[in-house]
Amino acid sequence: MDIGTDKVLLCFHQERRSGVGALGGDYEKLMERNLRTIGNDLAAVLKHF
């Protein structure tokens, strides 16, 4: 959001699909990995500002 004009400068939708093995798995590790990846994606976008 631009403070002077109140215009939206950036809008994005994060879509990531993940799964665990057929017998289940460690959801905490899965969530941590997904959050880290989303953070890296967002950081890559913000570097352009």
ZADOMI-641449 format. One record per atom (N, C-alpha, C, O, CB): x negated, y negated, z negated. Coordinates in pm, whole numbers, plus 50000, padded with zeros to 5 digits. Glycine has a CB too. Layout:
ZADOMI-641449
{atom {X; Y; Z}}
...
//
This chain:
ZADOMI-641449
{atom {49915; 50116; 50000}}
{atom {50000; 50000; 50000}}
{atom {49910; 49877; 50000}}
{atom {49819; 49866; 49918}}
{atom {50097; 50000; 49878}}
{atom {49937; 49787; 50091}}
{atom {49864; 49660; 50096}}
{atom {49931; 49561; 50001}}
{atom {50050; 49535; 50014}}
{atom {49859; 49604; 50242}}
{atom {49855; 49507; 49907}}
{atom {49912; 49419; 49805}}
{atom {49970; 49291; 49867}}
{atom {50074; 49243; 49823}}
{atom {49805; 49383; 49702}}
{atom {49903; 49238; 49966}}
{atom {49948; 49112; 50026}}
{atom {50075; 49124; 50107}}
{atom {50157; 49032; 50108}}
{atom {49842; 49057; 50111}}
{atom {50092; 49235; 50176}}
{atom {50207; 49249; 50266}}
{atom {50307; 49354; 50222}}
{atom {50416; 49363; 50278}}
{atom {50159; 49283; 50404}}
{atom {50273; 49433; 50122}}
{atom {50355; 49547; 50078}}
{atom {50376; 49651; 50188}}
{atom {50472; 49728; 50183}}
{atom {50490; 49496; 50029}}
{atom {50288; 49653; 50286}}
{atom {50298; 49753; 50393}}
{atom {50224; 49879; 50351}}
{atom {50119; 49874; 50286}}
{atom {50241; 49698; 50526}}
{atom {50280; 49993; 50390}}
{atom {50215; 50120; 50364}}
{atom {50099; 50135; 50463}}
{atom {50119; 50125; 50584}}
{atom {50316; 50240; 50376}}
{atom {49979; 50158; 50411}}
{atom {49861; 50172; 50496}}
{atom {49833; 50318; 50532}}
{atom {49773; 50347; 50635}}
{atom {49740; 50113; 50427}}
{atom {49876; 50407; 50447}}
{atom {49846; 50548; 50470}}
{atom {49956; 50634; 50409}}
{atom {49998; 50613; 50295}}
{atom {49708; 50586; 50409}}
{atom {50001; 50729; 50486}}
{atom {50100; 50825; 50438}}
{atom {50060; 50960; 50495}}
{atom {50035; 50972; 50615}}
{atom {50247; 50785; 50480}}
{atom {50053; 51060; 50411}}
{atom {50018; 51192; 50460}}
{atom {50095; 51298; 50385}}
{atom {50142; 51276; 50273}}
{atom {49867; 51217; 50448}}
{atom {50108; 51411; 50447}}
{atom {50174; 51526; 50386}}
{atom {50071; 51637; 50378}}
{atom {50010; 51673; 50479}}
{atom {50302; 51571; 50468}}
{atom {50052; 51691; 50262}}
{atom {49959; 51800; 50242}}
{atom {50037; 51930; 50245}}
{atom {50123; 51954; 50160}}
{atom {49881; 51784; 50108}}
{atom {50006; 52014; 50341}}
{atom {50071; 52145; 50349}}
{atom {49963; 52251; 50348}}
{atom {49876; 52254; 50435}}
{atom {50159; 52157; 50476}}
{atom {49968; 52335; 50252}}
{atom {49871; 52444; 50243}}
{atom {49944; 52567; 50196}}
{atom {50020; 52564; 50098}}
{atom {49753; 52407; 50146}}
{atom {49921; 52673; 50266}}
{atom {49985; 52798; 50227}}
{atom {49877; 52895; 50183}}
{atom {49776; 52915; 50251}}
{atom {50069; 52858; 50344}}
{atom {49898; 52953; 50070}}
{atom {49801; 53047; 50015}}
{atom {49875; 53167; 49959}}
{atom {49994; 53161; 49929}}
{atom {49713; 52980; 49905}}
{atom {49804; 53272; 49946}}
{atom {49863; 53390; 49887}}
{atom {49758; 53466; 49809}}
{atom {49638; 53439; 49818}}
{atom {49926; 53479; 49994}}
{atom {49805; 53560; 49736}}
{atom {49716; 53648; 49662}}
{atom {49736; 53788; 49716}}
{atom {49827; 53811; 49796}}
{atom {49742; 53641; 49508}}
{atom {49655; 53878; 49674}}
{atom {49662; 54015; 49724}}
{atom {49795; 54083; 49698}}
{atom {49878; 54032; 49623}}
{atom {49553; 54095; 49661}}
{atom {49814; 54195; 49760}}
{atom {49940; 54269; 49749}}
{atom {49970; 54308; 49604}}
{atom {50086; 54323; 49567}}
{atom {49934; 54394; 49837}}
{atom {49868; 54323; 49525}}
{atom {49887; 54364; 49385}}
{atom {49882; 54245; 49289}}
{atom {49863; 54262; 49169}}
{atom {49781; 54466; 49346}}
{atom {49898; 54127; 49343}}
{atom {49890; 54008; 49258}}
{atom {49747; 53958; 49254}}
{atom {49664; 54000; 49335}}
{atom {49941; 54038; 49115}}
{atom {49719; 53872; 49164}}
{atom {49584; 53818; 49155}}
{atom {49577; 53710; 49050}}
{atom {49668; 53693; 48969}}
{atom {49539; 53764; 49289}}
{atom {49470; 53640; 49054}}
{atom {49443; 53535; 48956}}
{atom {49498; 53403; 49008}}
{atom {49433; 53335; 49088}}
{atom {49292; 53525; 48927}}
{atom {49617; 53366; 48963}}
{atom {49681; 53243; 49010}}
{atom {49606; 53119; 48965}}
{atom {49609; 53017; 49034}}
{atom {49823; 53236; 48961}}
{atom {49540; 53124; 48851}}
{atom {49464; 53008; 48804}}
{atom {49350; 52976; 48901}}
{atom {49328; 52860; 48934}}
{atom {49408; 53033; 48663}}
{atom {49278; 53078; 48945}}
{atom {49170; 53056; 49042}}
{atom {49225; 53006; 49175}}
{atom {49166; 52919; 49239}}
{atom {49090; 53185; 49064}}
{atom {49339; 53061; 49216}}
{atom {49402; 53017; 49340}}
{atom {49441; 52870; 49331}}
{atom {49413; 52793; 49423}}
{atom {49526; 53103; 49371}}
{atom {49504; 52830; 49222}}
{atom {49545; 52692; 49204}}
{atom {49425; 52599; 49199}}
{atom {49426; 52492; 49259}}
{atom {49628; 52677; 49078}}
{atom {49321; 52639; 49128}}
{atom {49200; 52557; 49119}}
{atom {49137; 52538; 49257}}
{atom {49096; 52428; 49292}}
{atom {49098; 52622; 49023}}
{atom {49131; 52645; 49333}}
{atom {49072; 52638; 49467}}
{atom {49156; 52546; 49557}}
{atom {49100; 52466; 49631}}
{atom {49063; 52780; 49529}}
{atom {49289; 52558; 49550}}
{atom {49375; 52473; 49633}}
{atom {49363; 52327; 49593}}
{atom {49357; 52240; 49680}}
{atom {49520; 52519; 49621}}
{atom {49361; 52298; 49463}}
{atom {49349; 52159; 49418}}
{atom {49215; 52099; 49458}}
{atom {49207; 51982; 49495}}
{atom {49366; 52151; 49267}}
{atom {49110; 52178; 49451}}
{atom {48978; 52130; 49493}}
{atom {48978; 52099; 49643}}
{atom {48923; 51997; 49686}}
{atom {48869; 52235; 49459}}
{atom {49039; 52184; 49722}}
{atom {49045; 52164; 49867}}
{atom {49128; 52040; 49900}}
{atom {49089; 51961; 49987}}
{atom {49105; 52287; 49936}}
{atom {49240; 52022; 49833}}
{atom {49324; 51904; 49855}}
{atom {49247; 51778; 49818}}
{atom {49253; 51678; 49890}}
{atom {49455; 51913; 49774}}
{atom {49175; 51781; 49707}}
{atom {49092; 51667; 49666}}
{atom {48986; 51634; 49769}}
{atom {48962; 51517; 49798}}
{atom {49027; 51695; 49533}}
{atom {48923; 51736; 49824}}
{atom {48822; 51713; 49929}}
{atom {48885; 51655; 50054}}
{atom {48828; 51566; 50117}}
{atom {48750; 51844; 49962}}
{atom {49004; 51704; 50091}}
{atom {49074; 51651; 50208}}
{atom {49108; 51503; 50187}}
{atom {49087; 51421; 50277}}
{atom {49203; 51732; 50235}}
{atom {49159; 51471; 50070}}
{atom {49196; 51332; 50040}}
{atom {49073; 51243; 50037}}
{atom {49078; 51131; 50086}}
{atom {49271; 51324; 49907}}
{atom {48963; 51289; 49981}}
{atom {48840; 51212; 49976}}
{atom {48789; 51183; 50117}}
{atom {48739; 51074; 50144}}
{atom {48733; 51287; 49895}}
{atom {48802; 51280; 50207}}
{atom {48759; 51260; 50345}}
{atom {48841; 51151; 50413}}
{atom {48788; 51073; 50491}}
{atom {48769; 51390; 50425}}
{atom {48971; 51144; 50383}}
{atom {49056; 51040; 50440}}
{atom {49020; 50904; 50380}}
{atom {49007; 50806; 50453}}
{atom {49204; 51071; 50415}}
{atom {49003; 50898; 50249}}
{atom {48976; 50771; 50182}}
{atom {48840; 50710; 50218}}
{atom {48821; 50590; 50203}}
{atom {48984; 50792; 50033}}
{atom {48748; 50792; 50265}}
{atom {48617; 50738; 50306}}
{atom {48631; 50638; 50420}}
{atom {48542; 50556; 50441}}
{atom {48524; 50852; 50348}}
{atom {48740; 50645; 50493}}
{atom {48760; 50555; 50608}}
{atom {48815; 50418; 50568}}
{atom {48832; 50331; 50654}}
{atom {48856; 50620; 50708}}
{atom {48842; 50398; 50439}}
{atom {48895; 50269; 50395}}
{atom {48788; 50188; 50332}}
{atom {48814; 50076; 50288}}
{atom {49009; 50287; 50299}}
//
